[in-house]
Amino acid sequence: MKHTLLYLLCATVSALLTSCIGGKRAMMNGGEVTGQRGSGINEPVPYGMVEVKRGYLKAGIEQNDTLWGALTPTKDISVDGFWMDQSEVTNSMYRQFVEWVRDSIIRERLADPQYGGDETYKIEVDRYGEPVTPHLNWAKPIPWRKPTEEQERAIQSVYTRHPIDGTVMLDVKQLNYRYEIFDYEKAALRKYRLNPQERSLNTDRPTDPDEVVMISKDTAYINDQGQIVRQTIERPLSSLYDFLNTYIVNVYPDTTCWVNDFANAQQEQYMRLYFSSPNYNDYPVVGVTWEQAEAFCAWRTEYLMKGLGAQARYIQRYRLPTEIEWEYAARGREGNPYPWQGDEAKNQDGCFYANFKPDRGNYTEDGNLITSKAGIYGANSNGLYDMAGNVAEWTNTVYTEAGVNAMADLNPELNYRAAKEDPYMLKRKSVRGGSWKDPMSMIRSAWRSWEYQNQPRCYIGFRCVRSKATNSSNVNTAKKKK
């Protein structure tokens, strides 16, 4: 009885306190629903990026191209704001990616019993001894200077010797990066809901609970010969893991593209030095396929997330720009045909606006023979460099002749990851901006070209974008339109 009375007394006091607190809150907002508030997210400016505010553009070229007679589809389109790399990804930036992959392989082997088994290079339990998802310990440095015999074998295992001149070089065939992408958009589609009752909103025609829903996903593995095998498999939908796609990409750029892209030309010096020499650190990386550019974006996201901690869940991932995002950013705030105002190739001082081929064979008229350092020409009104010329740039958009006519008019995107068995027509990706080897008509912001997603070129590079974590308004543009 005593325990019962005590319980009733506590319950009564608790109810009174709750009533008082609730009454106090109700008095503070007048009994109105005012919403649950939390602290805002202050997204810092990403390093090396500029903000492209949301807005509107008329994509494409309204008149026929007088030189080529090509028709470029046009459409009125609205685009959300995003962050974009101020200049193209450089050799030094991409080399950081390559060396990260190299170091990850070395750390894996340093933890392998075959090479001494130093378990401190791979964390499998927390400080309390509880098992965790195995991951590499990047806080522990690689013993480059004074390794043990086993450690030396682990380090040297990623290097090889040239069979002719004996020089030591990276064994680039080993430099494979594995990453996973969860397909949030496909997982959101009603037809792929795990609960069959949620696949139809029509209660008169409910979904058959025994219906087998087939879903395709990308996966990859390394076979016994050390080759990357990529597959697109189809299987019955069973869990959220069916939306998780796995990719393995060899990340080393194809330096031979300098020779293969120019028959009967002396290009050996660029093949040997352009990516590896410090003299080209600040030049845009080339010889990178669309698939390698996608892998770089995934790695850059992983690299960022590890440095942000708990705030990482609010940050959007790095990715390639859509074709329309690229054109919108390149045109500048005024929507110019080129990243600069007017149709002239030079400014009033007689200096070229971009690195391109001004004449039929005179590559040097603009001061450059091939690529130039990123960012040495003036920026457009969005603060972006080299949006015309220097190197053409990959987008994430699959190339179709219909172009914008096949897209929505709000944040349009045509993104398709072609499977290995798909026809080559589906492996074409839109490339924008023109390059150091193109005439002026091909460096316009609206000019569309394409390349196969697995084809490296010595004139194609890329830059990354990131969707904004907050949807801020473009007040200045709104005032101009008024």
Secondary structure as UniProt FT lines:
FT   HELIX           2..29
FT   TURN            30..31
FT   TURN            47..48
FT   STRAND          49..52
FT   STRAND          55..61
FT   TURN            66..68
FT   STRAND          72..79
FT   STRAND          82..85
FT   HELIX           91..110
FT   HELIX           113..115
FT   HELIX           119..121
FT   STRAND          122..125
FT   TURN            127..128
FT   STRAND          131..136
FT   TURN            138..139
FT   HELIX           149..156
FT   TURN            157..158
FT   STRAND          159..161
FT   TURN            163..165
FT   STRAND          168..170
FT   HELIX           172..174
FT   STRAND          176..182
FT   HELIX           184..188
FT   HELIX           190..192
FT   HELIX           196..198
FT   TURN            203..204
FT   TURN            209..210
FT   STRAND          214..222
FT   TURN            224..225
FT   STRAND          228..236
FT   HELIX           240..243
FT   STRAND          244..250
FT   TURN            255..256
FT   HELIX           257..260
FT   TURN            263..264
FT   HELIX           268..273
FT   TURN            274..276
FT   HELIX           278..280
FT   TURN            281..282
FT   HELIX           290..308
FT   HELIX           309..314
FT   STRAND          318..319
FT   HELIX           323..331
FT   TURN            332..335
FT   TURN            348..349
FT   HELIX           363..366
FT   TURN            374..375
FT   TURN            381..382
FT   STRAND          392..398
FT   TURN            401..402
FT   HELIX           403..406
FT   TURN            420..421
FT   HELIX           424..427
FT   STRAND          428..432
FT   TURN            436..437
FT   HELIX           440..442
FT   TURN            445..446
FT   STRAND          448..452
FT   TURN            453..454
FT   TURN            458..459
FT   STRAND          460..461
FT   STRAND          465..467
FT   HELIX           475..481
//
